[in-house]
Amino acid sequence: MPSILIADRDQNERIGIGWLVNSYAIPYDKVHSAGTMEEVFKMMEAHTPEVICLELDMIGREQWDRLKLLVDQYRPTVVVTTSEATFERAMQGIGLFARDLWLKPQTPEYIRRILTRCCQEHLDGKRMNEEKGTGSGNSRDVSYLDLFFPGHAQAKSYSLMLAQLEDPKRHPELLRFFEEYPFRDKPDLLPLGETIVGVFPMDAVVSPSWLNQIGKRLLMDWEANNDAPLFLVMYDASNHEQSLNETYAEASQALQVRFFKGYRQVTVVDNRVNWTMIDPFLTPAEQRAWVEMLDEGNREELKQWLYTHFFYKEEPYPEPGLLRIRLTSILAQVRRYMISHGLDSGPLEEEYHRVFETILYSPILYRIVVELLLFINQLLDAAHHPSDESRADVVEQAIRYIEGRYTDPALRLEEVARYIDRSPSYFSTLLAQKQGSSFRQILTSLRVKEARRLLLETSLSVQEVAERCGFINANYFSKIFKEKTGTTPRLLRNQKKR
């Protein structure tokens, strides 16, 4: 049976409509009520009611976009009420695809008739979908064979979702998140080694704007309780029909856009990505320029050259493989500089190989460029100051820097490494050798220690404590705090009051 949400600022109105539903035995399974828009949003996300009776006058201007997204996502039957018989209110109802608009006061008989009709329409639609699903040849389930073998699935308009985490080991968490997520049209999920593929049902109403909205909503909801960076590709196939294998091949290409945009992004595509072809090798003139910049130790010029040639803000992007070759061509000039200055041994030699691996395999272009720049600065320092600081001194400088800035939620390993003029990978190795802990462990320990102090010594709310200690999200803060201390922030606060 469907459920109904009655949303009105007037408690008497909510009680009255609820009484009508129960008194006339309209077959709604559950009756929910909400007196504010925040309660409406929570109810829609937690219970996904099939029918919503909503007062238009309670909706704030800044709340419309979120409401429309939720209505578009969950597709409830909407009935709107208002005390203003105006054109504006009518247009707002149309914008929510309202089934009916009630002008207050409305007769109980009319309300009963409309709510009964909404309930019956939902039951009829559910029955038709079940019959369609059990009919021969109508199952929308897709398989790995459809995904990987050409011609295995017939040509149709397949809309896809491709999701990648920076840490593939956490994909089981992401898969559970998708399985429990209240999609308007739930996709078939096919987890792969480094990607989770979602195939939306053929009868889903899909558009680029909807895919962009649901993608952003997924990203926001995932990051609310998880710290693993996520990249999403939403593929819109509404304009052409092809096999699922062909659609997946085109959508997979779009995953490489992450190389330029980074994680925590949503990319919506409707076709194969058109890469720009470039010459991956340095010209003789560019090789000479690099030799001169390195010999002169011109750090600013080196930085600007890399920024100019490797930071892309707009499409079309160069083919990522060609850019990696071009970066190795630059590293070859750096190698020549190392050999000519006798720097091709010891830690610098190890660092050279780390940078080479970064160029080949790092998923983000910006990180590669930063790593390369830091390594070049390291070489220039070693060439001009052979008696560099000891490892211990460098690590101590880094620890002091972290202790002074751990409350900044944007603090990253790369920033600290830049401060001590080392590459992130080399600095991470030094930190592990000296401290026996990773950067993330040290940072989290400092934040949790300060949070414990604030919880015990101040009356700040948990949200305020989280923000002051560098946590953006209070839920994630509570999760980490419990992992490190064995108790939640609220329980610790309560223990203090006893």
Steps between C-alpha positions, in 0.01 A plus 500: 500500500621856433585750771404867516675808636279789618702823517339817631601772746159475666491203735118491484517462122743208534287330764181557298634346177649211697163443665330490159747237375437278803126559531423421136742204501695630202760219466818691581746282686653786702408865558794734566473869588736799485465859619819643345687453174797347682263234634365452146850440364582253777173311451546482122852363530431264793158361402456589127118541525313423180252789547577847639240755601703822521416859596666731245508796739748322731772470236781757531663646190832332575331160547345462156802350323543228760127422501489471120805273502339268757170494311689424179704233676223313686208584267218511758143602409481862619186684609556866588291726727496877532292784639608731213304464175777655288667420168836468679370226729349315202836513317678369810261205507569432132873516573455214749287300251214524752208259455258758641494845664273565799392848598444528874253434643416183305208264569575168672318312224721649229817426700384141557425451130838633380706306758309182420566550129873562560522181706319294239714638215812399689372148562398461133842622384679263736291208376579583135872519574490161674316344205749655261791372707370140504409490132725305262788700358426814696750466787731798515781312676835535324811287536875520464463328161289793382769737621806338343386304194404693184152421377403294805228751595273656240541864404309723742543834676705395805569779752788420733666607822872424542652556845866489606655556842859613540546194722347200316526290818203696634272412208301251715395800714398692188307201366301475827435876479353461149299190596335685789461835321137603429535550123194613313583231240739251657782394265631146457842502671799321347814536716833471316860513625538878505151615400139447601266511200132588540259438210177698534172329399387544143176676600677755722440863406859613450638837387841672530364735768354212703822300473698804613265557794496139617877480456558805720251368755677163513836672542369724779331212686807277469736769632267578793618183676809389306844648440589291192515729190248394233482570125174444308425473129133524402439386140189630322389268219165665430603614150624171352467124521792259517606185682584516868859402411533803268343732757731374775807545277408865440413567865826338617699749296340781696652358821833633374365855527578453870868542396425870441213572741604295803268314737183631668360583155208395279539482121195463275567374145286378213762367261862396462752750638684685223861535613737752343805337341836659590867428431611327820871572459690821570623685195874578475421860598306385807783267600748790484264718703483234773877460512540878539230534769651217703859626466394851603290365788206714387227350719228748413552456127496121538175518697331731250607279209340194660185691600459639150546165326317266738210679668183464296183674617270425209424225250610364262780340700813337357510120509634413850743235373670753275536743790669231710751440219565874479566514875749212475670693219544791743624263771767383255640857494491504880690172499775655289528780756529247785781311328692816409492615867571160654155473660406159358551300820363458851162646603479723192535199272222326692289813473559514124353149464202595718427802279528282191244258648275795588507622139404155374226415746369799700132555412513881529704729275531779757665264748754388241598859419534592868711189569726580205545862611584402857754247375662759274524744794658221704763448229574872473545521878734202499702643212553835675499386866657153525493505882120495529310464824476157662192285463406545861508881472274491196250275676501721811428804282209313344357395839515860626323614181223240547458594867449861400243431227317178586173692554493587129271241330685556171842399640653233276820298485598688184485836679727385785742341252510826306580690821809287568584493128469125454279290276191352670612140446853566633366695799252219573789251510702723736200545727442126527869438575527771765153498661373152421171656388347634181409864441129416529551320833696791648246756378201300629668446838553875545143578400344237727719611794386861460137392453514304827630806680227726358226250586617479861593863558246700297126503429544511121264280299633187332469675162704797624764272652526310172548821301759641741704181477507480120206266432254631241227247578374430855391144415843411366659665806287285733594187308876572519479613864337171601760299306786676681356535852245220528215740575295762316535877554154517658568217743827663605317829555233322706762327713649837579163628631460215751 
